[in-house]
Amino acid sequence: MRNDLNFHRMSIMTDSNHTASCYANTSTPYSYSPGINKVDYSATFSTLGLISNLIAFIVLIKSFKQTKNHSRSFFLIFLGGLVVTDFMGLLVTGSFVISFYVTRVDWSKSDPACHFCNFMGMSMVFYGLSPLLLGATMATQRFIGINHPFASSSKMTKRRTTSMMLMVWFVAGSISLLPLIGFGSYHIQTPGSWCFLNMTPKTSDWGFALLFSLVGLISIATSILLNTVSVVTLLKVYCGAERRQRSRDHEAEMMLQLILIMTIATVCWCPLLVFIAQTAFARTGFEVKYLLLCIRFATWNQILDPWVYILFRRSVLRRVNPRSDCYLLMILSNEISKGKPLLLENKLHVYLTLHSSRPI
C-alpha cells in the first residue's frame, strides 16, 4: 500500500500535466541550485536586520513614554508599526531562506501542493508593500499636521492612528491574497529558496505584477510629493515667514526621519519596482541575475530603516555635537516660532556663548 502511494506521488511530480503551477515550467526561469549562495550571507543579513529592528523598537518605546507632544506620539505609533513590519518580514522570509540552505530541501518534492511557496510569495508581497504604504501614510499625516495643525490635532487620536496602520496592513494583505483567487500566481525562483511573482504572458500574471509595481511606485511618489511640500512649509516657518506660537523642533525631527525613510525606500525599492514594471510590459520572464540583485537591494531597506530611528534623534545629535551650528539654528528658529525674534546683538551673544566653550 505504501509503495503504491509513493509511486502515485512520484507520477504526479513527473507528469507535467499534474505539476503544481508554482513549479511548472513557465516563462519564469528557475533552476534548483542550493549551492548558488552561502548560508553565511543570509544568516548574517537576517540577524543584523532583526537585531537592528529590535533595538529600534526599544528606542521607540522609550521615546513614546517620554514624549509629551501629541503629534510626535502619533508619529511614533507609525514608526512602531514600520519596525514591526520590517522585523516580521525579515523573520518570516529569512527563516525560509536559511532553512533552504541548511537542509537543501527541494520544495517541489516536499511541498507538491504549493502551500509553502504561496505563503512565501504572499509574505514577499505583503512585507514589500507594507513599508511603502506606511511611508506614504506617514507623509500624509505629517503633511496634514504641518499645513493644517488645528484640524489635525482635533481629529487625530491614538485609536484613529492605529486604525490607519491596520488599514495599511489590510490593503497590503488583500493585494498579496489576489493570486489565491485567480488574479496572478506565485512561482518558485532560483535558486529554489524563495517564491515570488510568476511572470508569464497570461493577463492575470503580468497584470498582478504590474499592480504590485504601480502600488509601490505610487506610494513612493506620494511620499516624495507630500514630504517636499511639508519641508517647504517648515522652512518658511523657520525663516520667519509664518510665525506661530508653538515650537517646531519636534516637527523638524520628525521630518528629518521621514525624509531619510523616504530616501532609503526610494533608493532600495525603485530598481526592483521599475524592473518588474518593465518586465510586465514586455510580457517576458524575469532575468534571474537582475531579479536577485534587485531583491537583495530592496531587502537592505529593512536593515537601514531602524537606524534612522536609532541615530537621527535630537538627543543623539546633541550628544554627537551639542555646540554645532545646526543646534544653534534650532534655538534661533525656536525663538522665531514663538514670535520673539532675537536682535542681532543677542544672536551674536548666543553664538559666541555657545562657541566659546569649544575646545581648541
N, C-alpha and C positions, 0 to 999 in steps of 0.2 A: 504493500500500500504506500509506504513511504517512498519507494523507488518510483512509483507511478506519479506521485506528486512532484518529486524532483524533476522527472522527465517533462511533465507538463509545464513546470515553471521555466525550465530551460528552453522549451519550444516557444514559449511566449517571448522570451528575450531574443531568440534568434530569428524569429519571424518578424520581418519589418512591418507587416500589416498590423501586428499586435503591439508593436513597440510604443511605449507611452510617448506622448507628444514632447515632453521635456527632454527626452533622449533621442528622439527621431532624427534622422539625417536630413536636416533642413539646410537652408542657405546660411544659417548661423554656424560658423565654423567651430568645431570642438574636437579636441584630442585629449585623451586621458594621459596626463603626464605628471605623475606625482613627484618627479624629480626636477620639475622646471623651476622650483623655488625651494628655499630652505625654511624650515620651521623657525629658525632663529629670528629671521626678519619679522615674520608675522607675530611671533610671541613678544618680541621686544616692542614692536609697534603698538600692539594691543595693550600691553602692560603700561607703557608710557602714557597712552591716552586715558586708560582707566584711572591711573594714579593722578594725572593732571585734573581730570574732571572731579575726582573725589576731593582733592584739595580745594578746587574752586567752589564746590558745593558747601564745604565747611566755611570758607570765607564768606560766601553769600549769606549763610545762616547767621553768622556773627554780625554782618553788616545790617541784615534785616532787623535784628534785635536792637541794634544801637541807633538806627535811623529814626528821626522824628519828622522827616519830610514825607508827605503823603505820596507825591508823585514819584519820589525815589523808591518808596516801598512797593508801589505798583510795578515799577521798572525792575526791581529785584525779583519779583514773582516771575516775570517773563524770563529773566536770566536764569532763575532756578529751573524753569521748565526746559530751557535750552540745554542746560548742563545735564539734566536727567535724560533728555533725548540723546545727546551725544554719548553719555555713559552707557545707556542701554544699547545703542546702535553698535558701539564697539564690543560690548559684551556678547551680544547675540551673534553678529557676523563673525567676530573673532573666534568664538567657540567653534563654529562650523569649519572655518579655515584651518585652525590649529589642529582640530581633530582629524582633518583630512591628511595633513602632512605627518601626523603621528601614526595613524593607523593605515594610511594609504588605501583607504576604502574606495571602492568603485560604486558610486551611488546608483548607477544603472542596474547593478546586481543586488544591492542591499535595500534599495527603495524603488522597486519597479512601478509603484503606484504614484510616484512623483510627489509624495506628501512633503518630504524634507525640501525638495527642490522648490516647490511652490512657496513654502514657508520662507525659505531663504530669499527668493525673489521678492516676496511681499515685504520682507524686512529691508531689503536694499532700497525699494521704492519708498517705503514709509519713512525710514530713518534718513533718506536722502532729501525728501521734500519737506519734512517737518522743520528742520532748522531754517530753510529758506523761507517758508511761510511764516515762521515765528519772527524772523528778521524783518519781514515786510509788516507784520502786525506791530512789532515794537516801533518801527519807523512811523507808522500811522499814529500810534499812541503818543509818541513824542511830538509829532507834528501838531496834533490837536492840543497837547499840553502846553506847547510853547506859543502857538499862534492864537489859541482860544483858551487861555488858562482858567477863566472863570467857569466856562461851560464844562471844561474837563474836570475841574475839582468837584463840581456838583453832581456829575453823572458817574464818574469812575469810582468804583468801590472794589474792595478785595474780591468779593464774590463775582462781580462782573469781570474783573481781570482774569480770575481763574476760569470763568466760563468761556472767555475768548480763547484762552490757551487750550482748553479742552476741545473747542470748536476747530482749532487748527489741527489738532491730532485727529479729530474725526474726519476732516476733509482729506488729510493725507492718507488715513487708513482706508477711506472709501475708494480713493484712487487705486491704492495697492490691491484692493479686492476685485477690481474690474476684470482681470483675467480669469477669475474663478467663475464668472458668469458669462464668459464667452468673448469679451472685448479685450483682445490681446492674449498673450500667453508668456510663460516663463520657460527658459531653456538653460540647460547646464552650460557653463562656459569653461574654456580652457584655463587652468589645467585639470578641471574637474572638482575644484574646491568650492565653487560658488555658482549660483544661478542668478540670471538677470533677464532682461527683456529678450524676447525671441524675435529677432529681426528677419522677417520673411516678406515676400511681395504681397501677402494677404493684407487686405484693407484693415482688418482688425488689429493685426500685429504692428504694422507701421503707423497706424493711427494712434494706438496706445503709446508707442514710443514717442511720437510727436507730441502727444498730450503731456507726457512726463517732462519732456524738454521745455515745452512752452510754459507750463506752470512754473517751473524753476526759473526760467529767464524772465518771465513777467514779475515774479516775486523780487528778483534782484533789481530789475529796472524800477519797480515801485520803491524799493529801499533807497536807491540812488537818488531818485527824484525828490522824495519827501525829506530825506536827510539833508540834501543840498539846500532846500528851502528853509529848513529848521536852522541850519548853520548860518545862513544869511541873516535870519531874524535875530539870532543870538549876537552876531557881530554888530548889528545895528544897536542892540541894547548896550553892549559893552562899549561902543563908541559914543554913547550918549544920545543917539538919535531918538530913542524911545526910553525914557526913564520911568521905571516902575518901582513901587515901594516894596520890593522883595528881592532877596538875594538870588543871584543866578549861578552861584558856584555849583550847586547840585546839577543844574541843567547842563553846565559846561562839562562836568564829569561824565554825566550820562551820554551826552552827545559824543564825547571822545570815545567812549567804549563802544557806542553804537556804530560809529564810523569805522572803527577798527574791525568790528564784527562783519560789517558790510564789505569792507575791503578784502578780508580773508575769504569770505564766501564767494565774492566775485572772482578772485584770482584762482581759487581752488575748484570751483564748480563750473565756471563758464566753458573751459575746454571740453569737459565731458558733455555738457548740455548742447553746445554747438555741434560737437561731433555726432551726437545722437540725432539731432535735427537734420544735419546734412545726410546722414545715412538713411534716415526715414524718407526724405525727399527723393533720394536716389533709388530707394527700394532695393538695396543690396544688403548683403550680410556684413557684420562687423569685421573690421580689420583687427585681428587679435592683438597685435603688438600695441596699436594705438588705444584700443579699449582698455587693456591692462594698465597702460601708462596713465590714461585719464582717470581711471578708477582709483589708482594709488594716489594720484594728485588730489582727487576730491576728498579722500579719507583724511588727508592732513588737516582738513577743516576741523575735524573732531578733536585733534590734538592741540591746534593753535588757539581755538576759541577759548578754552578755560584760562589760558594765560593772560587773556585780555582782562578778565575779572580779577586775576591774582595780582598782576603787576600795575595796571593802569588805574589805580585808585589814588585819591588825593593824599591819603595817609602814607602810601608808599612813595609817591612822588616827592612829598615833603621830606621824607627820610633820606631819599637819594640826594636831593639838592634843595634844602629848605630855604636857601637865600637866592634862588635863581630868579632871573628876570621874569620868568613865567609866573612865579608865585607873587612877585610884585604886581604884575598885571592883574592877577586875581584880586589882590587887595584894592587896587585902584578901581577896578571895574565894580567891585562890591560897593564901594563908596558911591560911585556914579549911579548904580542901580537903585541906591537908597535915596537918590535925589539930593545928595550932598557932594557936588563936585569939588575936588580939592583945588586950592590955589596953587600956582606954580611953585611958590616957595615951600609950601607944605609937601608937594610931590618930591621936590629935591631933598627935603629933610628926611622923608621916609626912605628915599633911595639911598642917601648917604648913611642913614642909620643901619639899614639892612646890610650894606656892603662894607661898613667899617669894621665889622666883626669877622670878616672873612680872613682866613689865614693866608699870608703872602707866599 
